[in-house]
Amino acid sequence: MRLPLVFCALVALTRCDSAGTDPVSYSGIIEVALAQTADGVAGLRLVAVDDGGCADPLVVETEATPSSLRVRVVGIGVRSGPACEALIPASAVVPLPFTQQGEFPVEVVHRGATDAYAYSIGFAGETLAAVRTSTTRLATP
C-alpha cells in the first residue's frame, strides 16, 4: 500500500511524464518581465508563478524577427543536477531580438491564448507594457 504512494510522490517531485523527458504541461499563470540573459543581452523573463518546483527550466519555443517576438510556453522541463534544496518556480529568459529604438510587439502564447505586450527602446531605456493579457501578467517590481 505504501509503495504506490511513494512512487506517486517521486513522480511529482521529479516531474517525470510517461516518457520521463518530455516537458510537463503547466496551467498556471506566467509572469513576464524584462531581464538580462546570462550573456548580458536584454531578455524577456518568463516565470511559472504557481509552480512549486525546484528551479526547473520553463520550456519555450520562439519565433523572432528584427521587428517582433513570439514566445510559446511548452511546459516545465525535467531538471538535471543536484538534489532540490529550495522551491523555486520554473523560469526561462528569452533574448530580445530588437536593436533599434522604437516600440516592438511581443506575444506570449500560453494555454492556447495569445497575450500581447509592447517592448520599447528609447533614450530613457527599455520598458515593457501589457497590451492584452489573459494567461500571463506583467511582473510587479
C-alpha positions in Angstrom: 0.0 0.0 0.0 2.9 2.4 0.7 4.7 1.6 -2.5 2.2 3.3 -4.8 2.2 6.4 -2.6 6.0 6.6 -2.6 6.0 6.2 -6.4 3.5 9.0 -6.9 5.4 11.3 -4.6 8.6 10.6 -6.5 6.9 11.2 -9.9 5.5 14.5 -8.5 9.0 15.6 -7.2 10.9 14.8 -10.4 8.1 16.0 -12.8 8.5 12.9 -15.0 5.9 12.2 -17.5 5.3 8.8 -19.0 8.5 9.0 -21.1 10.4 10.8 -18.4 11.9 13.5 -20.6 9.1 15.5 -22.2 8.0 18.8 -20.7 5.1 18.7 -18.3 2.1 20.9 -19.2 1.7 24.0 -16.9 -1.7 25.5 -16.5 -0.9 28.3 -14.1 -0.1 32.0 -14.7 3.1 33.1 -16.4 4.7 36.3 -15.1 6.6 38.4 -17.7 9.4 40.9 -17.1 12.5 42.4 -18.6 15.7 40.7 -17.6 19.2 40.0 -18.9 20.4 36.7 -20.4 23.5 35.0 -18.9 25.4 36.8 -21.7 24.2 40.3 -20.6 21.8 40.7 -23.6 18.4 42.2 -23.0 15.8 39.5 -22.5 12.3 38.6 -21.5 11.9 36.6 -18.3 9.0 34.2 -18.0 8.2 32.6 -14.6 5.7 29.9 -13.8 4.5 31.7 -10.6 2.3 28.9 -9.3 5.0 26.2 -9.8 6.4 24.8 -6.5 9.3 23.3 -8.4 13.0 23.2 -8.0 14.3 25.7 -10.4 13.2 23.5 -13.3 13.6 25.0 -16.8 10.5 26.6 -18.4 10.5 25.2 -21.9 9.6 27.7 -24.6 9.7 28.0 -28.4 10.4 31.3 -30.0 9.9 33.0 -33.4 11.9 36.1 -33.6 12.4 38.7 -36.4 14.1 42.1 -36.2 10.7 43.7 -35.5 8.7 41.1 -33.5 8.9 38.3 -31.0 6.5 35.4 -30.3 7.2 33.1 -27.4 5.2 29.9 -26.9 5.2 28.2 -23.5 5.6 24.5 -24.0 5.7 23.4 -20.3 8.1 22.7 -17.5 11.2 20.6 -18.3 12.9 18.0 -16.3 15.7 19.5 -14.2 19.1 17.8 -14.1 21.7 18.4 -11.4 22.0 18.2 -7.6 19.1 17.4 -5.3 16.5 20.1 -4.8 17.2 22.3 -1.8 14.7 25.1 -2.3 11.3 25.6 -4.0 12.0 27.9 -6.9 9.4 28.4 -9.8 10.3 27.3 -13.3 11.6 30.1 -15.5 13.3 31.0 -18.7 14.9 34.1 -20.2 14.5 34.6 -23.9 16.8 37.1 -25.7 15.1 40.1 -27.2 16.0 40.4 -30.9 15.5 44.2 -31.1 18.4 46.6 -31.5 16.9 49.8 -32.9 15.0 52.4 -31.0 11.2 52.1 -31.2 8.2 50.0 -30.0 8.0 46.3 -30.8 5.3 43.7 -30.4 5.9 40.8 -28.1 3.4 37.9 -28.0 3.4 35.2 -25.3 1.3 32.1 -26.1 0.2 30.0 -23.2 -2.7 27.6 -22.7 -4.0 28.4 -26.2 -4.3 32.2 -25.6 -2.0 34.8 -27.2 -1.2 37.7 -24.8 0.3 40.9 -26.2 3.0 43.2 -24.8 4.8 46.3 -26.2 8.6 46.5 -25.7 10.0 49.9 -26.1 13.6 51.0 -26.5 14.3 54.8 -26.2 16.7 57.3 -24.8 15.3 56.7 -21.3 15.9 53.0 -21.5 13.7 49.9 -22.0 10.1 49.3 -21.0 7.6 46.5 -21.2 3.9 47.2 -21.1 1.0 44.8 -21.2 -1.4 45.4 -24.1 -3.8 42.4 -23.7 -3.3 39.6 -21.2 -5.3 36.6 -20.1 -2.9 33.7 -19.1 0.1 35.9 -18.4 0.7 39.0 -16.4 3.4 41.7 -16.2 5.6 41.1 -13.1 5.5 43.8 -10.5 8.8 45.3 -9.4 
